[in-house]
Each structure stands twice: as C-alpha cells, then as structure tokens.
Amino acid sequence: MIPHHDLDSSMRELFGDISLADPAFYKSSPIDVLLGVDLTLPLLRGQTLSMGKDKPFAIRSELGWIIGGKANSSGQKSLQINHIQLVSDQLINKFWELDSVPCAKPLTSLEEVCEDHFVKTHSRDENGRYTVRLPFHSPPTRLGNSKQNAIRRLVSVERHLISNPDKYKLYRNFMKEYLDLKHMELVPDSEINNSNSLYLPHHGVVRDTSCTTKLRVVFDASSKTSSGLSLNDLLMVGPRVQPELFPILIQFRIFNVAICADVEKMFRQIKIHEEDVDWQRILWRDSPTEPIKEYRLTTVTYGTSSAPFISTRTLRQLAIDEQENFPAASRATLCHFYVDDLLSGSATRKGAVQLVSELQEMMKRGGFSLRKWVSNDPGALSNIPEELKAVDSKHTIKDDQHIKILGIAWLPYVDKFTFTITVNETDVWTKRKVLSEVAKIFDPLGWLAPTVIISKIFLQDLWSHHLSWDEELPNSLARQWRIFQEQLPLLTKIKIPRCILIPQAIDVQVHGFCDSSEKAYCAAIYIRSKDATQTVISRLLTSKTRVSPVKTQSLPRLELCSALLLANLLHATLPTLTVPISETFAWSDSKITLAWLKSEPRRWQPFVANRVAQIQELTPNVHWNFVSGLENPADCGTRGIPPTKLENFDLWFNGPDWLRNSTFPIGRFEDNPQLQEDMSTEAKGISKLIMLTVVDATFKVEFFQKFSL
C-alpha cells in the first residue's frame, strides 16, 4: 500500500493549480504496477515544484505531475511488536552433547481431546466411506472476515499464472478434477451470505519428481482473517497415530517378498461433515474475464493443520473396523503405513499375493484405492493391473531403475537400496551452506555412518571457530570441506541388500557393537541368520553415531557412552523385529566398560553410575562380551571412512568374519591390576564418620581420672 495510510486531504490543495498524474495521491491504495528505471526516466521532464523544506514536492512527467517527498501523518501511530529469536552458538553446541535417554511420549491433554473427538464424531455412509468433523479447540465463530483477502490472493495468483500458460493449464486441470470428483461444490446462492464461513486462499506447488500430479493446489488455512486468527489457529493438530519411520524401515528389511504402494488421493477420500464444509470455502474462476465463483471443499483439505491426523486416523479406523474380515491387511495397515505410503511384505510369494488381495478389498470398502504397486517379486503383483503399478512390466526392466520409498532409493529388481547424492558447487563456503549440504544426506538407518560422521566432526570443528552463519570459511576449512564434498557422489555406488535374512532362516541372532574415540562414538547392530545347511550371513541393520562432547571426557567414559548408545539402539530395535530372535549379544572392546556393567552402579561416581544403571535396565537379557578393536565394526563409525573407501569396507557392512562362521568365539578377558586401577578412578570415595561425645567435666570425673590406676 502506498502511502501506508491516508494523508490529510488538504494536501491536495497545495497542488491545486497543476495536473496530477494521480489526483488521489493522498489516499492509501495498492500498488498497481512497478515501472523499471529504463521506463521511468524517459517520462520525466526535469521540472520540479517545491513546497518548502520537509514538504512534499512535485516532478513533471509525461503522465502529469508526480508527488513525492515527506508528508505529515494523520496523527495515528502504528504499534509494531517484533519478536526476535536468536539461535545461540551455545545452543548449537548442546546439539553435539550427550543425548538424553529416549522415552515414549504420552499424549498431551489436547491430543487426547482430539482423539476422543474423532472417536465420537466420525461415521461411515452406506458405501463405507468415512465422514469426519473438523477438530476445533475453539469456536470457529472467532474467525473474522476472510473474503476480501481471498479475492486479492486469487487475483495475485492469476497474474502469476497468466505469465506461465503451462502452469495455468495444470492449475485449471487440478481444479476441474476437484469439481468433477465432487471434492468441491458450488455454494448455493441462498447460502453465500452465511456468516459462519471462511474463505481459504490457495496457490500451486509444482512437483517435478511426481509421476502423477505435477502441480498440487494447496489451500492456505494459515491465512489470517480480520480477527487476527486463521483456521489453523483454531484446529487441533492431533497426535501421531502411525509408527515412526525407523520401525517401518527396519521391518521392511525382514520380508523375503517386499511390496510397496500408496493410497491415491488419501486426504480427498474422506468427507467433511456438511456442518463444517463452509469453513473450507474457496474462490475460483477459469479465467480473469469470468465472474468469481464461490465453492466449498467437501473433503479433508491440503493445508489444514488437522489433515494429517484426520487422514491417518481414518486409515487406522478402517483397519480396526475391518480387522475380522481382513486380518493380514489390517495388521499391515496398522504397522506398515507411513502417512499414505505402504511398506510391507511377506515371507512367501503366496503370502504376498494374499496380502495384496486383502489390502485392495479392504481399502475399497473404505473408499480408498492403492496404486504405484511395486515388489522385488513380480509374481506377487500378478493380479494388479499394469496401470496401477509403479513400473510397467511390459517395458524393458533395468537393474538401475530405482523407486523412491520414504526418501530412500530402492532397486526392486535387484532388491537393493542405493543412494542419490547431489552436491552444489559454490566458490564461497559458509557455515549455512555446509550445514545445508550435510542435511541432504538422507540416511535414516545409519548405513553411511562412517562417512557421515566425518561431516559431523567437521561441523563441530566449524562451530568452534565461532563464525557467523554467512561468513566465508577460512581457506584451510574450505579446502578440507571441498575435498570431502567432491567425494560424496561416490556414495551412489553403494548397494545395500534390502532383505537382511538368509532365505528359510532357522536361527536369527542380534549382535550389537559399540566403540568410541576421542572424536566420536558409534553403535551398530547386525542380524546374523542361519539356514538348515548351516550357511550363515550377517548384515548391517542400523547404526547411530555421536560426536564426542565439546567438554573433554576420559576415553573410558566415552566408551561407556558408546555402550549406552548401543543399549538405547537395541532397546528401540528389538521390539520392531517380527522374527523370533534366539539370542542377543552386545560387544565392546573396552574392558573397563564391561567390568563396570558387571558391577553394582552405586560403587561409582554419578557419571558412570547413572549410565551403568541405564544400560543394565535397557539390556537385561543381552549378553555383553569383549571383542578386539581390530574386529569391532563400530570402530569404523568413530574414526570415519571417506566415500572413496566405504563401498568395499566389508567389516562395516557385514561385521567381523567370525560372525559368519557356524560358531563364534565368546570374547573373555581376565581381571588384572591395571584394570582395577583404571576402574578405581571412577569409584566413590569412602567417607568415615567419627562421633565424639563431649560432656562437662565434674569433680567426680576429674577425681577418678587423676587417681584411678
């Protein structure tokens, strides 16, 4: 808006005798168009008219006289409240400190209210489709006027789309599909003036990586109304009702036959109750030459804060409602869905075919449809139409043709995971750019940990230089980072077998390894499986690394920290494994750590005592044993392995050689004076309390003290 507010209309009288380019210059109004300098300067004639010091002036132009300069305000003062949140370097340092013990988060009171609201208000129609209510935590009548803002936003979007015809076509097609599928409807003339309504602005998001929807229209439920509140301000977000990414990926590695799919337009298959649809109105027209029409969205809407909860909770409700009819599909829906993506499978092709059939039928009963089917065994999808598959099997299949599942590249026809690494080239490296590059390495299960830890250690060193976010790195640091970053694309050569089990395994064990150095510590878990012929394989399942704390700690303490990291990782991993585990082993090359773990925690100083107690509580049925440092794969994650060497580092990806023998040695170590001395440095001091009773001397006491024998 220019000016920011209306000026005194008497200012017009100052320039009453000249022809103005904008006679209403004193009225605040939106900027219609911006002219570049190359267009503006030729319009100016050079003649000026001044009204005095600190007064507005006029410049003559081809369009008339243009007013500029200073002007007195109308006397109204605007109050501006700003909040600045600084990210202190001290807070960043804490990122690298010792992690707290993870624990399950109970539902908040508001999350419990949201869950209860869904249970009480959802319903199914005669076709099985679900209808839900919007979960308001405050009355929606608190929302103010929103129509004028929606009109302005629509006009702005149209201006942008006019300059991009291809995008405009995609936008129109998206809205047409919305209308054709009855996911939105025209607001009847008799209801247009309903005050209990809200208009959502919208904009398009282009998704080049999508093979189905190149442009998605997102509805801005965070747009403020005249009351200062938005729809999202009044909606409950709701709790997470699906498993985290970690257990889903762990379980996906267990199936012999893996299957993936996603729910087509999951949000839009769930209807919003008719009493709530007017809080989801939008404005649209196919062309700026047409009158604006009012619509209301009749399904769960992209952009509303409650949409993820409503959609995933509805999917969960379908699994609960149909559990007796489709037990396998119900179990897969409850355990193997991440938002709308399914990662499931079976031990056999027959089981996979049955699961696929159940999933199709169960989803159909709830009004959902699964698409983008893919499997490492094409026979598992024999009953799926080609148009519903992620890859058309009629086309030539290439081994390097990967499918993205939850951000990870999977090569289904060789059944291996791979990595897609892209690096940005720049002449100037800053702390912000380095952190951005590190964050691009998506490795949720820690398969690339020995390389990623190099970047973590570099970041910790970078923070110690106290550089600002956009300050250029010193030459030595920039050179060090550039060498590492240029090697990152080599990680794309690494192939990780998806299935961690040997076919027809009869015995499965879990082996965890931990180690520490002065710079970092690591925990890694391997699955050892054996078949009836006594053939054994071992494969890396998952790992975690931490940089050592900024505050210097002794190496024995850091070794204990690595053992705690392993204990936490085992505690998180073991419940997710869906195959019987015969035994679980934990291995460390620190004798002092193993000695601490076999002792009573109360014997030690608080640092050691607290961690020993936690480890003993987290791993009650785990056998802790000694492994030599040369055979400890966790050592790889403490010293780092550059991308040039990681691909062929068998110790990291498969564990020590003896782990693949039919039997393996149980490492033992004997007590010795040096070990006792090392342990004693963390022992509690012994406090001796001497009690003395002091009494006043009396004549009788003194008499007997002097003359007694």
Sequence and secondary structure as in RCSB ss.txt:
>XXXX:A:sequence
MIPHHDLDSSMRELFGDISLADPAFYKSSPIDVLLGVDLTLPLLRGQTLSMGKDKPFAIRSELGWIIGGKANSSG
QKSLQINHIQLVSDQLINKFWELDSVPCAKPLTSLEEVCEDHFVKTHSRDENGRYTVRLPFHSPPTRLGNSKQNA
IRRLVSVERHLISNPDKYKLYRNFMKEYLDLKHMELVPDSEINNSNSLYLPHHGVVRDTSCTTKLRVVFDASSKT
SSGLSLNDLLMVGPRVQPELFPILIQFRIFNVAICADVEKMFRQIKIHEEDVDWQRILWRDSPTEPIKEYRLTTV
TYGTSSAPFISTRTLRQLAIDEQENFPAASRATLCHFYVDDLLSGSATRKGAVQLVSELQEMMKRGGFSLRKWVS
NDPGALSNIPEELKAVDSKHTIKDDQHIKILGIAWLPYVDKFTFTITVNETDVWTKRKVLSEVAKIFDPLGWLAP
TVIISKIFLQDLWSHHLSWDEELPNSLARQWRIFQEQLPLLTKIKIPRCILIPQAIDVQVHGFCDSSEKAYCAAI
YIRSKDATQTVISRLLTSKTRVSPVKTQSLPRLELCSALLLANLLHATLPTLTVPISETFAWSDSKITLAWLKSE
PRRWQPFVANRVAQIQELTPNVHWNFVSGLENPADCGTRGIPPTKLENFDLWFNGPDWLRNSTFPIGRFEDNPQL
QEDMSTEAKGISKLIMLTVVDATFKVEFFQKFSL
>XXXX:A:secstr
 BSSS   GGGGGGGTTS BS TTTTS B       HHHHGGGEEEEEEE STTS EEEEETTEEEEES     S
             HHHHHHHTS           HHHHHHHHHHHHH EE TTS EEE   BSS GGG    HHHH
HHHHHHHHHHHHT HHHHHHHHHHHHHHHHTTSEEE  GGGTT SS  B  EEEEE TT SS SEEEEE TT   
TTS  HHHHB      S  HHHHHHHHTT SEEEEEEETTTGGGSEE TTTGGGGEEEE SSTTS  EEEEE B 
 TT TTHHHHHHHHHHHHHHHTTTT HHHHHHHHHSEETTEEEEEESSHHHHHHHHHHHHHHHHHTT  EEEEEE
SSGGGGTTS GGGBSS TTS   TT  EEETTEEEETTTTEEE        SS BHHHHHHHHHT   TT TTHH
HHHHHHHHHHHHHHTT  TTSB  HHHHHHHHHHHHHGGGGGG  EES  S TT SEEEEEEEEEE SSEEEEEE
EEEEE TT  EEEEEEEEEEEE  SS   HHHHHHHHHHHHHHHHHHHGGG  S   EEEEEES HHHHHHHTS 
GGGB HHHHHHHHHHHHH TT EEEE  GGG GGGHHHH   HHHHTT HHHHH  GGGGSSS         HHH
HHHHHTTB               HHHHHHHHH  
